[in-house]
Amino acid sequence: MKVLMISGSLPPDPCGVGDYAEYLAESLQAQHVDLQLQRLDSLSLKQIRYLSQQRILHIQYPSRGYGISLIPQLLAVLCKPVIVTLHEFSQAHILRKIADLPFLLFANKIIVITEFEKASLCALYSGFSKKIMVIPVSVTFLPKYPPPALLQRSGVAFFGLMRKEKGVESFIRLAELIQVKGINIPVHFFSAVPNNCKKYFSEIKKMARGLNIHWHINLPLSDVSKGLSRCKYAYLYYPDGVSERRSSFMGSVAHALIVLSNSTSLTPDYLKPAFVNVRLPQEAFDKIMYFESDDKSAIVQQKQAFDVFEQCYSPKKVSNSHIALYESVSSK
């Protein structure tokens, strides 16, 4: 069984889908899957067609590097067998949802990462439900080294891409509260800035002027991992709440941080023990003060969060689901 996995972006490009593709590929290779990972723009269509004649083609879609190209859709038409992982279909513009139709028509299987995404896809394309399956994402950003014990750590972190609707402004307000109250808690900002978000980053830096924030921008993942492991808390506000598709949330819990975030109707019940439910920066500040005064409660919260991810999102479990799918597709 041989697999060719393609993505429009791969590290060091700032793209969550690219990060996931690389991590999944490494997890599968560790389980002795003969898998080749390629950035689509590094190969010609002719070369990909040649490789796909010898391998299962697994397309990760969308990702930043594809832009408005329809080459991934063309590959789904020309190549067999084909598996496509559709990311964030429910959040996509209607034109992109229409552009996904060739995948549904011609791919052997469509993977989505949550039941909610499957329901959203089936609501628009009801005739393809048997072709769609759910495989959750694993924790794509694991610690490079074992994190120190919780009580040896200090600081609150933001972790995620520098984009609107990522909770950046809420984190800046928390940093302001910490400084105004005179609390000795370091504030760290770990982010990558996509090229089309540089103006937004400039606006954020102006908003944060005068605040004692340690900015860690566009660092290698090993350095980000080391920095997160030194922090104690993460404050991550999402307009649509915590869900299985939030890789920054998963990465923060994997690094044994106490995560302060928010739930909505899209948040699965089984994920709720993995974070402290807050909405406003003031609530996040109050919870940090509570845990700072109660070490036992902090340790209990950290452990129950980590247990959720050990049970549901281990890399081996997610890799095994992909291997079973590859075997099923290759046997037909």
N, C-alpha and C positions, 0 to 999 in steps of 0.2 A: 504494500500500500504506500503510494507516494502522493504528496500533497504540495501544490503550489498555492501559497497564500499571498494575495496582493492587497496593497493599500495605497491610497494617493499620497499619504504622508507617513513618515516613520521618524523616530527620534534621530537627530535632535530637533526636528520640526515641532513647534508647539501645537500638538493635536492629540486630544484624548483618545481618539480612535486609533491613531498610529501607535500611541503608547500601549494600548490594549493589544493591538496586533502583534507587536514585538514580544510582549510578555507572554501571550498565549502561545506564540510560536516557540519560545524558549521552554515553556512548560511541556509542550507536546514533544519537542526534541529530547527533553530529559526523560521522557517515557519511550524513547527509541522510535518515534515516528519519523519517517524520512520526509521531512518538510523543508521546503525552500521558501523563504520570505523575500518578497521583492516590492520595491516602490514602483508603482505603475509607470511613472515618467522616466524610469531608468531603463526601460525595455521597450522595444518596438512592438507593435501589435503582432507582427509576423513572428517574433521571437516568443511572445507569450503563447501564441497559438501552437507553436512547435512544442513548447514545454507542457502545455495543457493536454497534448495528445498522449503524454506519458504519465500525467498526474491528475488527481482530482483538483479542480480549480476552486479555491475558496476566496471569495471576494468580500473584503470588509468595506462597507459603504454606509454613508458617505464619509469622506475625510477631506481635509482642507486642500490637499494637493490635487484632487480631481478638478476643483473649480466647477465650471459648468460643462465639462466634458461628458459625453455620453459613451465613451469608450468602454467603461465597465458594463453598460447595458449591452453593447455590441458583443462583448466577450461572452455574456450570458447566452446570447443567441447562437454564437459560432462554436462554442466549446461544450464538451460533455465529458464527464459529469461536472456539474457546477453546484456549489453551495454558496449562498449569499447571507451574510449577517447584516441585517438592517438595523442601524442605530438611530434611536430617537425619532422613529417614524411619527409618533403622535405630536411631536413639536415642529414637524417640518411644514414649510410653505406648501400650499396646494399644488403648485407646479412641480415641486420635487416629489410629492406623493404620486402625481401622474407619471413622472419619470421612472418611478419604481415598478410600473406595470410590466415592462419586459422581464424583470427579474421573476415576478410571479408567474409569468407565462412560460418561461423557458428554463429556469433553474430547477434542479432536482429537489432541493430543499431550501427553505428560508428559515433562518434563525433570528429570533428576537430575544431580548434579554429579560423581559418581564411579561407576566400575564396581562398587564394593562396594555403593553405595546401590542401584544397579540390581538386583544379585543379591539384596539384602535385600527389595526390593519384589516381585520376581518369585517369591521363595520363598513369600510370602504370597498373592500374586495372580498365579498362574502363567499365566492365560489372557490377560494383557495385554502380553506381552513385546514384541510388534510396535509397540505404541503408545508404548513407553518409549525414550527416547534419552538419551545422556550428552553434556552440554556442560559442560566444566569452568568454574569461576569464574575470571574474570580477577583480576589484582591490583587490588582495589577501593580501595586507599588508597595512591595514588602521592604522591611528594614534591611539595610545592608549589613548591619551589625545588631546584636541583641540590645534593645533599648535598656537604659539604666532603670533601676527601681523608681517607682513613681515619686517617692518622697525625696529622691535625689535630683529631681527635675524642677525647672522653674520657667514660667513664661507662658504667654498665650499666642497662638499662631493663626494666621490665615494661610490656607493652602488651596491653590487653584489657579486656573487661567485668568489673566487680566482681561475681563470682558464684562459688559453690562449684564445685569441680572445674575451676577454671581455672588452678591452679598458684600461687595467691596466697600460700599458706602457705610453699611451697617458696622463693618469691622472698624472702619476709621472712627466712627462715633464711640465704639467701645474703647478704643485707644485714647480718645479724648477724655472719657470718663475716668479711666485709670490715672491719667495725668492730672486731671483737675482734683481728684480725690487724694492725690499724693501717695498712691499705693505703689510699693516697690515690686512691680511685676513686669519683667521685660516683655516687649511687644515685638513680634516678628512677622514679617510678611514674605511668604514664599510664593513666587509666581513666575510664569513665563508670559511674555507680551507678544502676541501675534502682530504681524506687520500692520494689519488694518485696525489695530487697537492702540497704536502709539499715542494718538491724540487723546484718547480716553485716559491713558496712563498719565499723561501730562496734567490733565484735569484733576486726577486723583492726588497727584503729588502736591498740587496747589491747595487742595482741600485739606491735606494733612500737614501743611506747612506749620512748623513750630512744635509738632508732636514728636515725641521720642520713639520713633519707629525704626526698627532695624530692617532695611530693605534687602531682600535676597532675590534678585531678579535674573532670570535666564541662567541659573546655575546648573551644572551637571547633576543628574538625579542622585548620585552618590553623596554630593554635598547637601542636597535638600534633605535626604534621608537622615544624614548625621545631624542636621539642624533640628528637624522635627523631633528626633529622639531625645533631644535635650529639653524640649518644651513639655509642659504639663497639660495644657488645654489647647483646644482649637475651637474657634467660633466661626461657624459656617452657616450663613443664612441663605436659604434657597426660596425663591418666590413660590415654587410648586412643592416645596418640602423635601424631606429626605426620602429617597427611594433607591431601588437597586441599581439605578443607572448613574448614581453620583459617585464617580471614581475618587473624587477628592475626599468625600466622606469615608469611603472604604479605606483609602490610604491612610487617613488620619487615625482610624480605629486600629488598623494593622500596626501602626507605630505606637500603639498603647497610649494614645492621648485620650483625655476625657473630652468628648465632643459635645459642644453646646450648639444645638441646631433646632430646627422647627419641623413640625409634622403638619400634614394636610390630609385630605381624604385619599391622596395617592400613596400615603405612607403605609406599608404593610405592618400589621400588628406585631409580627415577629421581629421587626427591626427596631421597635420602640424602646426596648431595654438597652439598645446600643448607644443611645445618646440622651442628653438632658434636654427636654423640650422647652425651648424659650423662643420668643418671637422678637423682642425688642432688645437693643443693646443694654438698656438698664437691667433687664431681667438676666441677661448673660453676666453682667457685672455682679449682680446680687448672688448668683449661683457660684461664681468664682470665689467670692468672699466666704460663702458657706463652706465650700470644700477646703479653703485655706484654713478654716478653723476646725475642721472635722476630718482628720486624716483617715479614719476608719471608713467613713462614707465615701471618700474619694477612692479608696482602694476597692471597695465593693463595686462602685460604678465602673471603674476601669475593667475589673474582672468580668462582669456580666456583659459588657460590650464586646470584649475579646472572645468570649464564649460563643456569641452569636455568629461571629465570622468563622471561627473554627468549625462550627457545625454546618454552616450553609455555603460558605464561599471559599473553601480551601482550593488551591490551584489544582490539586490532584483530582478532586471531585469534578471540577469543570472540565479538565483535560480528558478524563475518562468518558464524559458525555460526548465530547467531540470525536474521540476515537471510535466509540460505538456508532456514531453517525457516519463517519468515513467508511467503516467496514460495511455498513448497511448499503451505502451508495455504491461502493466498489463491487459489491457482490451481484448487483443487478445488471 
